């Protein structure tokens, strides 16, 4: 059994990857195979932080700090991994399929960072405009904010799927041993199972309501949420707008 686990996936080829290329692979797998799925799970399912008494407690920043930290770390590891194969002495002779997947993911990652940096202002009752009002791109769900959400959400999932292709084609190109395929596959399967379980529990909560509650006085609650399978809490009745929310 041990011999089989250590043997390469293709018995007709040796498992050969050394030096800069080996570290490139390790860093990319750590970043895109490990950190990115965790960052996506945090952003999708931790909008209501464990123990948070929503809607009495609004806008918990825990999910945001976790999501941002994981993906900034991913960006840093990606740049280092790219440098290892692009700088003199690196190895850029990867198979065409792997290069196509890899550069597509890098492009989508750049788009993710750019969209996040250009997403506009927040606004809202707790962080209004300079004139003392509540206006902000997020609070008003301006065209700029809506464009960001479409790009960031759907682009993020597309980047993750592309990363799966890049990792799989990279493992095949390096003729990785069976244990690597099994370990990475088991991790991804665990992430999928966790995603499905959290989704069924209704934890894919709307960002807007997590920030400001479900009252229709907030303009974003009068628009459908952007994304698939997003949960929203019904708006309170006029008589209970302020004091009679039921916590989730």
C-alpha positions as CSV (number, residue, x, y, z in Angstrom):
1,X,0.0,0.0,0.0
2,X,2.8,2.4,0.9
3,X,4.6,1.7,-2.3
4,X,1.4,2.5,-4.3
5,X,0.9,5.7,-2.4
6,X,4.4,6.8,-3.1
7,X,4.3,5.8,-6.8
8,X,3.5,8.4,-9.5
9,X,0.0,8.5,-11.0
10,X,1.4,7.5,-14.4
11,X,3.7,4.5,-14.0
12,X,5.2,5.1,-17.4
13,X,6.8,8.5,-16.4
14,X,9.0,9.5,-13.5
15,X,7.9,12.0,-10.9
16,X,10.3,14.8,-11.5
17,X,10.0,18.3,-10.1
18,X,12.8,20.1,-8.3
19,X,14.1,23.4,-7.1
20,X,12.1,26.5,-8.0
21,X,9.4,24.6,-9.8
22,X,8.8,22.4,-6.7
23,X,8.4,25.5,-4.4
24,X,6.2,27.1,-7.0
25,X,3.9,24.1,-6.8
26,X,3.9,24.0,-3.0
27,X,3.0,27.7,-2.6
28,X,0.3,27.6,-5.3
29,X,-1.3,24.5,-3.8
30,X,-1.2,26.1,-0.3
31,X,-2.7,29.3,-1.6
32,X,-5.3,28.2,-4.1
33,X,-6.0,24.7,-2.9
34,X,-6.1,25.6,0.8
35,X,-6.4,29.3,1.7
36,X,-8.9,30.4,-1.1
37,X,-11.5,27.8,-0.3
38,X,-11.3,28.8,3.4
39,X,-11.6,32.5,2.4
40,X,-14.7,31.8,0.3
41,X,-16.3,29.7,3.0
42,X,-15.7,32.5,5.5
43,X,-17.2,35.2,3.2
44,X,-20.2,33.1,2.4
45,X,-21.2,31.6,5.7
46,X,-19.8,33.8,8.5
47,X,-21.6,37.0,7.7
48,X,-23.4,36.3,11.0
49,X,-20.5,35.6,13.3
50,X,-20.9,32.7,15.8
51,X,-22.5,34.0,18.9
52,X,-23.7,37.3,17.2
53,X,-27.2,38.3,18.3
54,X,-28.5,39.6,15.0
55,X,-30.3,41.9,14.4
56,X,-29.6,43.5,17.8
57,X,-25.9,43.3,16.9
58,X,-25.1,44.4,13.3
59,X,-22.1,44.6,11.1
60,X,-19.7,42.1,12.8
61,X,-16.3,42.5,11.1
62,X,-15.0,39.0,11.9
63,X,-15.8,37.4,8.5
64,X,-14.4,40.4,6.7
65,X,-11.1,40.3,8.5
66,X,-10.8,36.6,8.0
67,X,-11.7,36.7,4.3
68,X,-9.4,39.6,3.6
69,X,-6.4,38.2,5.5
70,X,-6.6,34.8,3.8
71,X,-6.9,36.3,0.3
72,X,-4.1,38.9,0.8
73,X,-1.9,36.0,2.0
74,X,-3.0,34.1,-1.2
75,X,-2.0,37.1,-3.3
76,X,1.4,37.3,-1.6
77,X,2.1,33.6,-2.0
78,X,1.0,33.8,-5.7
79,X,3.4,36.6,-6.4
80,X,6.3,34.7,-4.8
81,X,5.3,31.5,-6.7
82,X,5.2,33.4,-10.0
83,X,8.6,34.9,-9.3
84,X,10.1,31.4,-8.7
85,X,9.3,30.4,-12.3
86,X,9.6,33.7,-14.1
87,X,12.9,35.1,-12.7
88,X,16.2,33.9,-14.2
89,X,16.9,30.4,-13.0
90,X,13.3,29.5,-12.7
91,X,11.4,27.0,-14.7
92,X,8.6,28.0,-17.0
93,X,8.4,25.0,-19.2
94,X,5.1,23.8,-17.9
95,X,2.6,22.0,-20.1
96,X,0.3,24.2,-22.2
97,X,-2.8,23.2,-20.3
98,X,-1.3,24.1,-17.0
99,X,-0.1,27.5,-18.3
100,X,-3.5,28.4,-19.7
101,X,-5.2,27.5,-16.4
102,X,-2.5,29.2,-14.3
103,X,-2.4,32.5,-16.2
104,X,-6.2,32.6,-16.3
105,X,-6.3,32.3,-12.5
106,X,-3.7,35.0,-12.1
107,X,-5.8,37.3,-14.3
108,X,-8.9,36.6,-12.3
109,X,-7.1,37.1,-9.1
110,X,-5.9,40.5,-10.3
111,X,-9.5,41.3,-11.2
112,X,-10.6,40.3,-7.8
113,X,-8.2,42.6,-6.0
114,X,-8.9,45.5,-8.4
115,X,-12.7,45.2,-7.9
116,X,-12.2,45.1,-4.2
117,X,-10.1,48.2,-4.2
118,X,-12.5,50.1,-6.5
119,X,-15.8,48.9,-4.8
120,X,-16.6,52.4,-3.5
121,X,-17.8,53.8,-0.2
122,X,-19.8,52.0,2.5
123,X,-22.2,54.6,3.9
124,X,-25.1,53.7,6.1
125,X,-26.4,55.0,9.4
126,X,-23.1,54.2,11.2
127,X,-20.7,55.3,8.4
128,X,-22.4,58.0,6.4
129,X,-21.3,60.5,3.9
130,X,-19.2,63.6,4.7
131,X,-22.3,65.8,4.7
132,X,-23.8,63.8,7.5
133,X,-26.1,61.7,5.4
134,X,-26.2,58.0,5.0
135,X,-25.3,57.8,1.3
136,X,-22.6,55.4,0.2
137,X,-22.1,52.9,-2.6
138,X,-22.8,49.9,-0.5
139,X,-25.7,51.4,1.5
140,X,-27.4,52.8,-1.7
141,X,-26.4,49.7,-3.7
142,X,-25.2,52.0,-6.4
143,X,-24.3,50.7,-9.9
144,X,-20.7,50.7,-8.9
145,X,-21.4,48.5,-5.9
146,X,-23.6,46.2,-7.9
147,X,-20.9,45.8,-10.6
148,X,-18.4,45.0,-7.8
149,X,-20.6,42.3,-6.3
150,X,-21.2,40.6,-9.7
151,X,-17.5,40.7,-10.5
152,X,-16.2,39.8,-7.1
153,X,-18.7,37.0,-6.3
154,X,-18.9,35.2,-9.6
155,X,-15.3,36.0,-10.5
156,X,-14.2,34.5,-7.2
157,X,-15.9,31.2,-7.9
158,X,-14.6,31.1,-11.4
159,X,-11.0,31.7,-10.1
160,X,-11.5,28.8,-7.7
161,X,-12.6,26.5,-10.4
162,X,-9.7,27.6,-12.6
163,X,-7.4,26.9,-9.7
164,X,-8.7,23.3,-9.5
165,X,-7.8,22.9,-13.2
166,X,-4.3,24.5,-12.7
167,X,-3.6,22.3,-9.7
168,X,-4.8,19.2,-11.4
169,X,-2.9,19.8,-14.6
170,X,0.2,20.7,-12.6
171,X,0.0,17.5,-10.6
172,X,-0.3,15.6,-13.9
173,X,2.5,17.4,-15.5
174,X,4.8,16.7,-12.5
175,X,3.4,13.1,-12.4
176,X,2.7,13.5,-8.7
177,X,2.4,10.4,-6.5
178,X,-0.9,8.9,-5.6
179,X,-0.8,10.3,-2.0
180,X,-0.8,13.9,-3.3
181,X,-3.9,13.4,-5.4
182,X,-5.7,11.6,-2.6
183,X,-4.8,14.3,0.0
184,X,-5.8,17.2,-2.1
185,X,-8.9,15.5,-3.4
186,X,-10.0,14.6,0.2
187,X,-9.5,18.2,1.3
188,X,-11.6,19.6,-1.6
189,X,-14.3,17.0,-0.9
190,X,-14.4,18.0,2.7
191,X,-14.8,21.7,1.6
192,X,-17.6,20.7,-0.7
193,X,-19.4,18.7,2.0
194,X,-19.0,21.6,4.5
195,X,-20.3,24.1,1.8
196,X,-23.4,22.0,1.3
197,X,-24.0,21.5,5.0
198,X,-23.7,25.2,5.8
199,X,-25.8,26.1,2.8
200,X,-28.6,23.7,4.0
201,X,-28.5,25.3,7.4
202,X,-29.2,28.7,5.9
203,X,-26.0,30.3,6.8
204,X,-25.4,32.0,3.4
205,X,-26.7,35.2,4.8
206,X,-27.1,38.4,2.8
207,X,-24.2,40.9,3.3
208,X,-26.5,43.9,3.2
209,X,-28.8,42.6,6.0
210,X,-25.8,41.5,8.0
211,X,-24.7,45.1,8.0
212,X,-28.0,47.0,8.4
213,X,-30.8,44.6,9.2
214,X,-33.9,43.7,7.2
215,X,-35.9,46.9,7.5
216,X,-37.1,48.2,4.1
217,X,-36.1,51.7,5.1
218,X,-32.6,50.6,4.0
219,X,-32.6,51.0,0.2
220,X,-30.6,47.8,-0.5
221,X,-33.3,45.7,1.0
222,X,-35.6,46.8,-1.8
223,X,-33.4,45.0,-4.3
224,X,-32.9,41.3,-4.7
225,X,-29.5,40.0,-3.3
226,X,-26.7,39.4,-5.8
227,X,-25.6,35.8,-5.9
228,X,-27.1,32.3,-5.7
229,X,-28.7,30.7,-2.7
230,X,-28.4,33.9,-0.6
231,X,-30.7,33.9,2.5
232,X,-32.6,37.0,3.6
233,X,-34.7,37.6,6.6
234,X,-38.2,39.0,6.0
235,X,-38.7,42.7,6.6
236,X,-40.3,43.5,10.0
237,X,-43.9,44.8,10.1
238,X,-44.3,48.5,10.5
239,X,-45.3,48.1,14.1
240,X,-42.2,46.1,14.9
241,X,-39.6,47.9,12.9
242,X,-37.4,48.9,15.8
243,X,-37.9,46.9,18.9
244,X,-39.4,43.5,18.0
245,X,-37.0,41.7,15.8
246,X,-36.6,38.0,16.5
247,X,-33.0,36.9,16.6
248,X,-32.0,34.1,14.3
